[in-house]
Amino acid sequence: MPIVTVLQGPRDTELKRDLVARITDAFVDAYKIPADSVQVWIQETAPENWSVSGKLIADAK
């Protein structure tokens, strides 16, 4: 049973629905497994808890 973890900043629920459907479809196509065997976990991190190049994402806005 594949378990996929997506680490990202906050996103709209509709975008996440589309993402998990596409990820699931990719595993179904690649591994020839049933969709109900694919799990996708989304972990969202707030911009004040994430940095790139030594700067908080929250400060980039």
MMTF fields as JSON, N, C-alpha, C and O atoms, coordinates in Angstrom:
{
  "mmtfVersion": "1.0.0",
  "mmtfProducer": "UNKNOWN",
  "numBonds": 243,
  "numAtoms": 244,
  "numGroups": 61,
  "numChains": 1,
  "numModels": 1,
  "chainsPerModel": [1],
  "groupsPerChain": [61],
  "chainIdList": ["A"],
  "bondAtomList": [4, 2, 8, 6, 12, 10, 16, 14, 20, 18, 24, 22, 28, 26, 32, 30, 36, 34, 40, 38, 44, 42, 48, 46, 52, 50, 56, 54, 60, 58, 64, 62, 68, 66, 72, 70, 76, 74, 80, 78, 84, 82, 88, 86, 92, 90, 96, 94, 100, 98, 104, 102, 108, 106, 112, 110, 116, 114, 120, 118, 124, 122, 128, 126, 132, 130, 136, 134, 140, 138, 144, 142, 148, 146, 152, 150, 156, 154, 160, 158, 164, 162, 168, 166, 172, 170, 176, 174, 180, 178, 184, 182, 188, 186, 192, 190, 196, 194, 200, 198, 204, 202, 208, 206, 212, 210, 216, 214, 220, 218, 224, 222, 228, 226, 232, 230, 236, 234, 240, 238],
  "bondOrderList": [1, 1, 1, 1, 1, 1, 1, 1, 1, 1, 1, 1, 1, 1, 1, 1, 1, 1, 1, 1, 1, 1, 1, 1, 1, 1, 1, 1, 1, 1, 1, 1, 1, 1, 1, 1, 1, 1, 1, 1, 1, 1, 1, 1, 1, 1, 1, 1, 1, 1, 1, 1, 1, 1, 1, 1, 1, 1, 1, 1],
  "groupList": [{"groupName": "MET", "atomNameList": ["N", "CA", "C", "O"], "elementList": ["N", "C", "C", "O"], "formalChargeList": [0, 0, 0, 0], "bondAtomList": [1, 0, 2, 1, 3, 2], "bondOrderList": [1, 1, 2], "singleLetterCode": "M", "chemCompType": "L-PEPTIDE LINKING"}, {"groupName": "PRO", "atomNameList": ["N", "CA", "C", "O"], "elementList": ["N", "C", "C", "O"], "formalChargeList": [0, 0, 0, 0], "bondAtomList": [1, 0, 2, 1, 3, 2], "bondOrderList": [1, 1, 2], "singleLetterCode": "P", "chemCompType": "L-PEPTIDE LINKING"}, {"groupName": "ILE", "atomNameList": ["N", "CA", "C", "O"], "elementList": ["N", "C", "C", "O"], "formalChargeList": [0, 0, 0, 0], "bondAtomList": [1, 0, 2, 1, 3, 2], "bondOrderList": [1, 1, 2], "singleLetterCode": "I", "chemCompType": "L-PEPTIDE LINKING"}, {"groupName": "VAL", "atomNameList": ["N", "CA", "C", "O"], "elementList": ["N", "C", "C", "O"], "formalChargeList": [0, 0, 0, 0], "bondAtomList": [1, 0, 2, 1, 3, 2], "bondOrderList": [1, 1, 2], "singleLetterCode": "V", "chemCompType": "L-PEPTIDE LINKING"}, {"groupName": "THR", "atomNameList": ["N", "CA", "C", "O"], "elementList": ["N", "C", "C", "O"], "formalChargeList": [0, 0, 0, 0], "bondAtomList": [1, 0, 2, 1, 3, 2], "bondOrderList": [1, 1, 2], "singleLetterCode": "T", "chemCompType": "L-PEPTIDE LINKING"}, {"groupName": "LEU", "atomNameList": ["N", "CA", "C", "O"], "elementList": ["N", "C", "C", "O"], "formalChargeList": [0, 0, 0, 0], "bondAtomList": [1, 0, 2, 1, 3, 2], "bondOrderList": [1, 1, 2], "singleLetterCode": "L", "chemCompType": "L-PEPTIDE LINKING"}, {"groupName": "GLN", "atomNameList": ["N", "CA", "C", "O"], "elementList": ["N", "C", "C", "O"], "formalChargeList": [0, 0, 0, 0], "bondAtomList": [1, 0, 2, 1, 3, 2], "bondOrderList": [1, 1, 2], "singleLetterCode": "Q", "chemCompType": "L-PEPTIDE LINKING"}, {"groupName": "GLY", "atomNameList": ["N", "CA", "C", "O"], "elementList": ["N", "C", "C", "O"], "formalChargeList": [0, 0, 0, 0], "bondAtomList": [1, 0, 2, 1, 3, 2], "bondOrderList": [1, 1, 2], "singleLetterCode": "G", "chemCompType": "PEPTIDE LINKING"}, {"groupName": "ARG", "atomNameList": ["N", "CA", "C", "O"], "elementList": ["N", "C", "C", "O"], "formalChargeList": [0, 0, 0, 0], "bondAtomList": [1, 0, 2, 1, 3, 2], "bondOrderList": [1, 1, 2], "singleLetterCode": "R", "chemCompType": "L-PEPTIDE LINKING"}, {"groupName": "ASP", "atomNameList": ["N", "CA", "C", "O"], "elementList": ["N", "C", "C", "O"], "formalChargeList": [0, 0, 0, 0], "bondAtomList": [1, 0, 2, 1, 3, 2], "bondOrderList": [1, 1, 2], "singleLetterCode": "D", "chemCompType": "L-PEPTIDE LINKING"}, {"groupName": "GLU", "atomNameList": ["N", "CA", "C", "O"], "elementList": ["N", "C", "C", "O"], "formalChargeList": [0, 0, 0, 0], "bondAtomList": [1, 0, 2, 1, 3, 2], "bondOrderList": [1, 1, 2], "singleLetterCode": "E", "chemCompType": "L-PEPTIDE LINKING"}, {"groupName": "LYS", "atomNameList": ["N", "CA", "C", "O"], "elementList": ["N", "C", "C", "O"], "formalChargeList": [0, 0, 0, 0], "bondAtomList": [1, 0, 2, 1, 3, 2], "bondOrderList": [1, 1, 2], "singleLetterCode": "K", "chemCompType": "L-PEPTIDE LINKING"}, {"groupName": "ALA", "atomNameList": ["N", "CA", "C", "O"], "elementList": ["N", "C", "C", "O"], "formalChargeList": [0, 0, 0, 0], "bondAtomList": [1, 0, 2, 1, 3, 2], "bondOrderList": [1, 1, 2], "singleLetterCode": "A", "chemCompType": "L-PEPTIDE LINKING"}, {"groupName": "PHE", "atomNameList": ["N", "CA", "C", "O"], "elementList": ["N", "C", "C", "O"], "formalChargeList": [0, 0, 0, 0], "bondAtomList": [1, 0, 2, 1, 3, 2], "bondOrderList": [1, 1, 2], "singleLetterCode": "F", "chemCompType": "L-PEPTIDE LINKING"}, {"groupName": "TYR", "atomNameList": ["N", "CA", "C", "O"], "elementList": ["N", "C", "C", "O"], "formalChargeList": [0, 0, 0, 0], "bondAtomList": [1, 0, 2, 1, 3, 2], "bondOrderList": [1, 1, 2], "singleLetterCode": "Y", "chemCompType": "L-PEPTIDE LINKING"}, {"groupName": "SER", "atomNameList": ["N", "CA", "C", "O"], "elementList": ["N", "C", "C", "O"], "formalChargeList": [0, 0, 0, 0], "bondAtomList": [1, 0, 2, 1, 3, 2], "bondOrderList": [1, 1, 2], "singleLetterCode": "S", "chemCompType": "L-PEPTIDE LINKING"}, {"groupName": "TRP", "atomNameList": ["N", "CA", "C", "O"], "elementList": ["N", "C", "C", "O"], "formalChargeList": [0, 0, 0, 0], "bondAtomList": [1, 0, 2, 1, 3, 2], "bondOrderList": [1, 1, 2], "singleLetterCode": "W", "chemCompType": "L-PEPTIDE LINKING"}, {"groupName": "ASN", "atomNameList": ["N", "CA", "C", "O"], "elementList": ["N", "C", "C", "O"], "formalChargeList": [0, 0, 0, 0], "bondAtomList": [1, 0, 2, 1, 3, 2], "bondOrderList": [1, 1, 2], "singleLetterCode": "N", "chemCompType": "L-PEPTIDE LINKING"}],
  "groupTypeList": [0, 1, 2, 3, 4, 3, 5, 6, 7, 1, 8, 9, 4, 10, 5, 11, 8, 9, 5, 3, 12, 8, 2, 4, 9, 12, 13, 3, 9, 12, 14, 11, 2, 1, 12, 9, 15, 3, 6, 3, 16, 2, 6, 10, 4, 12, 1, 10, 17, 16, 15, 3, 15, 7, 11, 5, 2, 12, 9, 12, 11],
  "groupIdList": [1, 2, 3, 4, 5, 6, 7, 8, 9, 10, 11, 12, 13, 14, 15, 16, 17, 18, 19, 20, 21, 22, 23, 24, 25, 26, 27, 28, 29, 30, 31, 32, 33, 34, 35, 36, 37, 38, 39, 40, 41, 42, 43, 44, 45, 46, 47, 48, 49, 50, 51, 52, 53, 54, 55, 56, 57, 58, 59, 60, 61],
  "secStructList": [7, 7, 3, 3, 3, 3, 3, 3, 1, 7, 7, 7, 2, 2, 2, 2, 2, 2, 2, 2, 2, 2, 2, 2, 2, 2, 2, 2, 2, 2, 2, 7, 7, 7, 4, 4, 4, 7, 3, 3, 3, 3, 3, 3, 7, 7, 4, 4, 4, 7, 3, 3, 6, 6, 3, 3, 4, 4, 4, 4, 7],
  "xCoordList": [0.83, 0.0, 0.882, 1.563, 0.895, 1.688, 1.092, -0.123, 1.977, 1.594, 2.447, 3.675, 1.803, 2.485, 2.292, 1.169, 3.375, 3.282, 3.627, 4.674, 2.742, 2.942, 3.179, 2.32, 4.324, 4.641, 4.501, 5.141, 3.66, 3.415, 2.886, 2.549, 2.823, 2.145, 0.645, 0.193, -0.124, -1.584, -2.108, -1.666, -3.042, -3.685, -5.187, -5.661, -5.921, -7.369, -7.778, -7.093, -8.879, -9.349, -9.596, -9.293, -10.132, -10.4, -9.103, -9.063, -8.054, -6.75, -6.218, -5.645, -6.412, -5.951, -6.748, -6.186, -8.038, -8.841, -8.287, -8.149, -7.976, -7.429, -6.065, -5.788, -5.22, -3.889, -3.954, -3.28, -4.762, -4.799, -5.399, -5.007, -6.34, -6.896, -5.821, -5.722, -5.022, -3.968, -2.862, -2.364, -2.485, -1.464, -1.963, -1.234, -3.2, -3.776, -3.805, -3.421, -4.256, -4.298, -2.912, -2.766, -1.895, -0.526, -0.072, 0.549, -0.375, -0.005, -0.811, -0.276, -2.086, -2.931, -2.375, -2.269, -2.021, -1.484, -0.109, 0.151, 0.768, 2.15, 2.275, 3.025, 1.543, 1.696, 0.588, 0.645, -0.419, -1.559, -2.188, -2.413, -2.465, -3.069, -4.42, -4.679, -5.28, -6.564, -6.387, -5.508, -7.222, -7.144, -7.299, -6.696, -8.097, -8.316, -7.105, -7.145, -6.041, -4.82, -3.819, -2.766, -4.147, -3.241, -3.7, -4.864, -2.765, -3.046, -2.191, -1.011, -2.793, -2.062, -2.268, -3.399, -1.17, -1.205, -0.692, 0.381, -1.44, -1.021, -0.684, -1.515, 0.54, 0.982, 1.256, 2.145, 0.497, 0.654, 1.421, 1.211, 2.298, 3.118, 2.837, 2.884, 2.551, 2.273, 3.527, 4.639, 3.368, 4.522, 5.503, 6.691, 5.023, 5.931, 6.746, 7.603, 6.475, 7.215, 8.053, 8.412, 8.37, 9.042, 9.965, 9.602, 11.148, 12.07, 12.731, 12.836, 13.17, 13.952, 15.088, 14.861, 16.28, 17.459, 17.644, 18.085, 17.312, 17.532, 16.49, 16.673, 15.389, 14.339, 12.995, 12.681, 12.199, 10.872, 10.005, 10.062, 9.219, 8.291, 7.352, 7.007, 6.938, 6.032, 6.633, 5.895, 7.95, 8.595, 8.755, 9.102, 8.515, 8.702, 7.531, 7.62, 6.45, 5.241, 5.305, 4.372],
  "yCoordList": [-1.171, 0.0, 1.244, 1.499, 2.026, 3.253, 4.319, 4.504, 5.009, 6.173, 7.331, 7.282, 8.362, 9.536, 10.683, 10.956, 11.355, 12.522, 13.764, 13.834, 14.733, 16.012, 17.06, 17.272, 17.707, 18.794, 20.087, 20.269, 20.992, 22.218, 23.302, 23.061, 24.505, 25.599, 25.425, 24.599, 26.199, 26.095, 26.314, 27.218, 25.482, 25.575, 25.425, 24.909, 25.878, 25.762, 24.287, 23.473, 23.951, 22.565, 22.0, 20.833, 22.792, 22.301, 21.923, 20.927, 22.7, 22.36, 21.045, 20.232, 20.845, 19.602, 18.401, 17.32, 18.574, 17.48, 17.062, 15.874, 18.053, 17.767, 17.087, 16.126, 17.581, 17.004, 15.543, 14.703, 15.226, 13.84, 12.909, 11.745, 13.403, 12.573, 12.268, 11.141, 13.274, 13.075, 12.154, 11.301, 12.333, 11.458, 10.017, 9.097, 9.823, 8.486, 7.868, 6.711, 8.625, 8.128, 7.727, 6.728, 8.5, 8.184, 6.835, 6.051, 6.56, 5.273, 4.129, 3.048, 4.365, 3.339, 2.987, 1.812, 4.008, 3.779, 3.12, 2.191, 3.595, 3.099, 1.707, 0.87, 1.46, 0.206, -0.802, -1.94, -0.375, -1.267, -1.797, -2.997, -0.876, -1.222, -0.518, 0.453, -0.999, -0.323, 1.02, 1.175, 1.967, 3.307, 3.28, 4.095, 2.358, 2.339, 1.838, 1.794, 1.464, 1.075, 2.229, 2.082, 3.373, 4.53, 5.515, 5.913, 5.897, 6.911, 8.136, 8.018, 9.311, 10.57, 11.385, 11.656, 11.767, 12.595, 13.981, 14.109, 15.0, 16.378, 17.019, 17.078, 17.494, 18.22, 19.658, 19.924, 20.57, 21.976, 22.71, 22.494, 23.566, 24.354, 25.828, 26.289, 26.551, 27.981, 28.733, 28.316, 29.831, 30.58, 31.05, 31.215, 31.266, 31.712, 30.567, 30.787, 29.345, 28.174, 27.514, 26.343, 28.244, 27.671, 28.735, 29.908, 28.318, 29.294, 28.753, 27.542, 29.67, 29.367, 30.387, 31.586, 29.916, 30.785, 31.638, 32.784, 31.084, 31.796, 32.838, 33.604, 32.89, 33.883, 33.195, 32.298, 33.625, 33.058, 33.374, 34.475, 32.414, 32.611, 33.775, 34.562, 33.885, 34.96, 36.344, 37.3, 36.455, 37.741, 38.061, 39.189, 37.111, 37.319, 38.047, 38.48, 38.186, 38.811, 40.305, 40.98],
  "zCoordList": [0.0, 0.0, 0.0, 0.993, -1.076, -1.108, -0.193, -0.128, 0.505, 1.296, 0.804, 0.881, 0.304, -0.24, 0.741, 1.164, 1.103, 1.972, 1.169, 0.525, 1.214, 0.537, 1.621, 2.477, 1.589, 2.509, 1.733, 0.698, 2.233, 1.473, 2.387, 3.546, 1.833, 2.513, 2.353, 1.56, 3.103, 3.031, 1.613, 0.904, 1.224, -0.097, 0.074, 1.086, -0.919, -0.967, -1.022, -1.641, -0.382, -0.336, -1.727, -1.977, -2.624, -3.98, -4.694, -5.417, -4.498, -5.09, -4.516, -5.241, -3.216, -2.591, -3.097, -3.27, -3.334, -3.898, -5.261, -5.553, -6.08, -7.411, -7.295, -8.012, -6.4, -6.225, -5.81, -6.405, -4.788, -4.318, -5.369, -5.458, -6.161, -7.241, -8.286, -8.772, -8.626, -9.627, -9.112, -9.845, -7.85, -7.269, -7.25, -7.623, -6.818, -6.78, -8.165, -8.337, -9.154, -10.537, -11.026, -11.73, -10.656, -11.089, -10.538, -11.255, -9.272, -8.687, -9.289, -9.533, -9.524, -10.147, -11.525, -11.876, -12.301, -13.648, -13.619, -14.383, -12.743, -12.723, -12.113, -12.616, -11.033, -10.3, -10.566, -10.1, -11.318, -11.62, -10.328, -10.174, -9.411, -8.128, -8.005, -8.717, -7.111, -6.92, -6.206, -5.357, -6.558, -5.97, -4.457, -3.759, -3.944, -2.498, -1.709, -0.479, -2.398, -1.697, -1.59, -0.97, -2.19, -2.184, -1.108, -1.067, -0.244, 0.766, 0.48, 0.15, 0.609, 0.442, 1.711, 2.113, 2.33, 3.529, 3.159, 2.569, 3.495, 3.243, 4.58, 5.486, 4.686, 5.875, 5.465, 4.657, 6.019, 5.674, 6.771, 7.965, 6.329, 7.238, 6.988, 5.848, 8.035, 7.92, 7.468, 7.791, 6.731, 6.203, 7.279, 7.0, 8.497, 9.56, 10.153, 11.009, 9.696, 10.181, 9.092, 9.217, 8.03, 6.871, 6.29, 6.206, 5.894, 5.313, 4.058, 3.859, 3.226, 2.031, 1.981, 2.145, 1.759, 1.672, 2.929, 2.848, 4.068, 5.329, 5.662, 6.608, 4.904, 5.166, 5.267, 4.485, 6.245, 6.402, 5.191, 4.642, 4.788, 3.684, 4.011, 3.129, 5.276, 5.7, 5.43, 5.194, 5.463, 5.226, 3.747, 3.394, 2.9, 1.461, 0.826, -0.323, 1.55, 0.984, 1.042, 0.609]
}
